[in-house]
């Protein structure tokens, strides 16, 4: 082999080796880029972040055990985050915690696992919210959840499949299959929405089941709206209120606490009509209906308005408005001008006489 050919072979071999090396280096660089895209831009431990609004007032504080920031996605991930919101007077209002959280560039905070929202203001009716996942807009403080949510208040517990609310305006709305246990405390006893017990005792002189007013109230509805600033809880859509033997059906029930003072609640029920049922100690049920039922705990009176009607066995009373004064045990019925109040009373002696004229089989059938 000539010397010239030998040099040509050596040069070509070197060129091939160089090309192979360059190609392998490019593949390594590409693989390295893919790996780097999955890594956070930076990490930090035990962080404490303060955020101020454009006016310079403290808006919220976010503490976390661990933080990872991804610059390509403009997303921050937090482990064991605790968020504290502040009002315009720099007073802490809510504390929010979860297992993990994701903060996006548009100030949306997504919470995952054991989400808990706690009120920091002592006079708030709503004390705590729990769910599995939730989202908070840190600019508007709108809060939403598509999972089962439970609200814990000073006198109630509520649960629903979805929630919409706002931390700043202090309102929350539960949606779908809402269930509520609501208790109202007074100086006399635990009244637990005594709308039904007082109302039915007014219709006819009989005694209600003595344990009814000691039982908890359970409310089922399609939706529930809580306005903490107005101290109002509104239940809508197929509302069912039960307490012991008492059962109330209404299209809408509103519980108001004027001035936030406990024991002075006002309860209003609405329906077409709103109905109620209660079994008495004597085994005789009381039933009735009206377009509206209004009860004020502090003043001890119940007002039925709009085609009001009360009945026990064969005795009943009808009128446009029926008022019952609880302490005085007096009942008044009113009708619009040109109309009359209708009352049908069957004396107990006549009822006993009718019962005596029945055979045992007839009595059993009744």
ZIZI-V880240 format. One record per run of one state. SS is the DSSP state (helix for helix, strand for strand, loop for the rest). FROM is the first residue (numbers start at 1). TO is the last residue. Records with the same first field share a line. If there is no record, write none. Layout:
BEGIN
SS=FROM-TO, FROM-TO
END
This chain:
BEGIN
loop=1-2, 38-41, 53-57, 71-74, 80-81, 87-91, 98-99, 104-107, 120-125, 138-141, 146-148, 154-155, 161-161, 167-170, 183-184, 186-189, 191-194, 204-207, 209-211, 215-216, 228-231, 244-245, 261-264, 281-284, 297-300, 313-314, 326-329, 335-341, 345-347, 357-359, 366-366
helix=3-37, 195-203, 212-214, 258-260, 348-356, 360-365
strand=42-52, 58-70, 75-79, 82-86, 92-97, 100-103, 108-119, 126-137, 142-145, 149-153, 156-160, 162-166, 171-182, 185-185, 190-190, 208-208, 217-227, 232-243, 246-257, 265-280, 285-296, 301-312, 315-325, 330-334, 342-344
END
